[in-house]
Amino acid sequence: MIRFNGFDTSGLLRSVATLALAAAMTTVVLADADAQRRNRDQEEENDGADRTFTARVGEIVLEAQEQQGNDQFTASIETLNRALAISDINPYERSICLQLRGRAYYETERSTQAVQDWQAAIATGAMLPEEIVNMRINIGQLLIANEQYNEGIRSLEQAVEMGGEEAVNVGVARMLAQAYGQAERYREGLRWAERFWELRPAAERTRGDYSLMLFYYQQLDDVPNQFRIIEGMVARWPTEKNNWRSYASLLAQTGREEDAFEANKIMYINGMLTESREIVAVAQYYSYYEYPYRGAVILERELNAGAVERTRENLQLLSNMWRQAREWERAIPVLRQLAQMTGDGDDYLKLAEALYQQREMAEAEDAFQEALNRGGLDRPGTAWTLLGNVRQELGRTDAALAAFREGARYPYSRTTANGWITFITNQRAAAADRVRIRERVRLDECRFAVEDLRETATLLGDVDENGRIVIDVPNNCTDLYNQYGERLNQNVAEGEEAPAEAAEDDTESDAG
């Protein structure tokens, strides 16, 4: 957000006060008879005060003025002290001497004495209203420059009261707005700030002018006018990052987060964001508003370009956005680099999960095991269960059961792990049952086939030299019957025991 860092009145003070006083002094001292006649009406209004110099005082004033023209201000103070010491000096002469000495004090950086002399000059009653207005403005500026804000405000407003609307120009209105701001009297000063804004032509408004108005509206929590000023700054200087940042900040503060996101996007697209933290913030905005893929693309590009630092935090952000976008293939290299950089079990676990999602099971198994070996996991039971899943898919049932049994040791993963243990156990039992059933069917088929063959051989007279019936036993029955149709093994023939190896092979085949 744009913040107001103070008011610079020194340049304005010096130029206005010095030039105004120099012109005033020259005009007063060197005025000819015609000029004095032109001022006669004002003199009459000024209580008939004598606005002429005696020869004695006039010579001293001319000497002091010449000294000031040569920048001999200290010497001019001594000269003017001589004039002010004259007992019969008239009010007009006294006012001129005080004004000149006040200027000399100002030029020699004795502002307190300068203000005192100028106020004393007004108190003589010899100054014209217009002169008093200008003098009070000069006094007000000097008081403000000396951080006497309330006194400066009082002097300026006295000038305005005496001079009327003609006394209120852009400079005076701005000075009053600045002084009220420095005095933290924002509510009272707002009218002067807005008056200044009206008086300053739009085409001539500077950044400082906009900052002054924004400062007031910020202090008074006037959000609509803050938007008006900041939007004006963005329109006036569309390529300046600070204006856009202030705009985005105000949008975020007022709950318009998506609009703030759009403002940040504009800054990024137009190349205004060059700092690492700014680019990271834009990427985070994309992630927050469910555009993780776009955020990851930006962050990866800027990391590769060196615009964003390759820190652990930034790599974690990139990997998280790829994972959020379910771009496992692009997440894996980042996760692998992160795991190697940190050596943390949790980073290896994230790598393992991405490898699992990418169906790279052998590498996933290694990464899960590495994560568990390194430790520090928030939920090791879940990691054991996932490792069991990987091993199960690799067809390594015994190793999978071992992993699931580890997972069952933790309350939060026990149900899932036990479910897998039960599944594998039931799968093995079902496989063994299927072997037994298939064997029983084979026994029955062989028995029927051999009986049919024996009957046929009997009818055809197929016998050997010993008169025994001979048959061609089917290939799948040769382990059960001989060439005479006789059973070789009574137990096996009756199907009382299924081959253990066949059951085991069938289980592994189903698991695969």
ABEGO torsion letter per residue (X at the ends): XBBBAEBBAAAAAAAAAAAAAAAAAAAAAABBAAAAAAAAAAAAAAGGBBABBBAAAAAAAAAAAAAAAAGBAAAAAAAAAAAAABAABBAAAAAAAAAAAAAAAAAAGBAAAAAAAAAAAAAAGABBAAAAAAAAAAAAAAAAAAGBAAAAAAAAAAAAAAAEAAABBAAAAAAAAAAAAAAGBAAAAAAAAAAAAAABBAAABBAAAAAAAAAAAAAAGBAAAAAAAAAAAAAABAABAAAAAAAAAAAAAAGBAAAAAAAAAAAAAAGABABAAAAAAAAAAAAAAGBAAAAAAAAAAAAAAGABBBBAAAAAAAAAAAAAAGBAAAAAAAAAAAAAAAGBAAAAAAAAAAAAAAGBAAAAAAAAAAAAAAEGBABAAAAAAAAAAAAAAAGBAAAAAAAAAAAAABAAAAAAAAAAAAAAAAAAAAAAAAAAAAAAAAAAAAAAAAAAAAAAAAAAGBBBAAGBBBBBBBAAAAAABBAAGBBABAAAAAGABBBAAAAAAAAAAAAX
